[in-house]
Amino acid sequence: MTRRRVALRAVVAAGLAVVGAAAATAAAKLGGDATGAAGAESGGAVATGSHNGDGPHAHLPLLELERRDLAARIAAAPHGEPVQFELSEWVAAMKNYHVELSSHELDVLSRGGTTEEVAAGLEEVRLAGKASVRAVAPPLTSGLCTTDYRTRKEAGDMWPGERWAWTQAMLGLHQLQGANGRTVFEQLVELHSVNAAQAHGSVQFLPWHFFYLTILETALRAIDPYVTLPYWAWSRDAVAPYNAPIWEDWFLGKTVSGQCIQTGPFVNFTTNIPVNHCVLRGFTSGPAPTGSMDFALEDETTVNALVADANLTFAEWAGTWEITHGGPHLAVGGATVRGDMWRVSRSPNDPVFFLHHAYVEKVWRDRQAAQGASYSGTHRGTPVSVSDRLVPFDLPVWRAVWDRCVWYRPTTRSFPGDHRRFLSERKIATPSTRSYMVIREVTMSMQ
């Protein structure tokens, strides 16, 4: 048995021991009994019914029951045998976590506002007897997640043990295989590729990727229940992104343009999407003059200014932020090499994709905190609605907008280099000045 397999089993065993010890407490929160919760963790039957009378899985984080089942199967798998896992089953199960809301509740969510304003509006609807009989108990912002809160940290703020656990869980995704021979990691890449049109170029870009990251993080937490997805605050590294701490040996590894990952846990990391190949990056990491990228990233001042812009509707803001998010894709993939991150069809092959998109989501949450959790405006003449459903998850947008299972801790790490001098000397290109180039490059890469 390989060392990676040993590590995977050790992590799962340790995690399940702790989860099992807390089964009674967890069961109380889930509306079940201690025996049922312990049985689910240890490979027993998994309940799929309603909880607290508020609709299917209303008080559970997305895919929580499925996570328990997978964790139990990993722990019970014979030594050296890969665990069979079909991502499509999880995608199909996600619709079971939807709670129908009344038109009055949807009106409150559509108006948006601060958390307090929305909670007050929902309470008013409930007191008037106009809430859905299956609705989550108010306030909705906390009712959607009564267990399994997780906090995502910036990669540079993680403890060494946290970084190691995340990398090992990511590698463990290659230990889970589907009937077609695709590992769960490769199935995740395919899910993004097949749904590229739905996931990009519209206001659904942000909620779609919220659900996508949720699936990835839930699979990681089936391997190790303490793992959360880190984010990379690349705007903080805009002065020298090729020298960012995430490229060190202890995390994503050093890279030479056009070559396999050189060092670290992901050294020579290989996938089969679309064909068997090692993950390629189109830049060289390290300090200048050796390290370099051929595409600039927006800095923190520009990103913060976008968050603070109250003149944009959500649709306008989301479109601008999606354009801006293309920068790291192009910079890491490289204009010459056009590595995995460059192409929409294969960008999740590179583990940095998930850190990048976690930051994209964090900035969205920052926008909600600053401007209210609105989801409004029009896109290409079509009104934007929180009741719009996302393909292939069959979940409404409001479930992503108002999720409160995931929290982002602000980063405290320093800027690389002399950031103050950099800000005073560099002419900052706003997202709009580069929009045509980014859209053109991303469009060309969607093949």
Buried (B, 14 or more C-beta within 10 A) or exposed (E): EEEBBEBBBEBBEEBBEEBBEEBEEBBEBBBBBEEBBBBBBBBBEBBEEBBBEBBBBBBBBBBBBBBBBBBBBBBEBEEEEBBEBBBEEBBEBBEBBBBEBBEBBBBBBBBBBEBEBBBBBBBBBBEEEEBBEBBBBBBBBBBBBBBBEBEBBBBBBBEEEBBBBBBBBBBBBBBBBBEEEBBBBBBBBBBBBEBBEBBBBBBBBBBBBBBBBBBBBBBBBBBBBBBBBBBBBBBBBBBBBBBBBBBBEBBBBBBBBBBBBBBBBBEEBEBBBEEEBBBBBBBBBBEEEEBBBBBBBBBBEBBBEBBEBEEBBBBBBBBBBBBBBBBBBBBBBBBEBBBBBBBBBBBBBBBBBBBBBBBBBBBBBBBBEEBBBBBBBEBEEEEBBBEBBBEBBBBBBBBBBBBBBBBBEEBEBEBBBEBEEBBEEEEEBEBEEBBEBBBEBBEEBEE
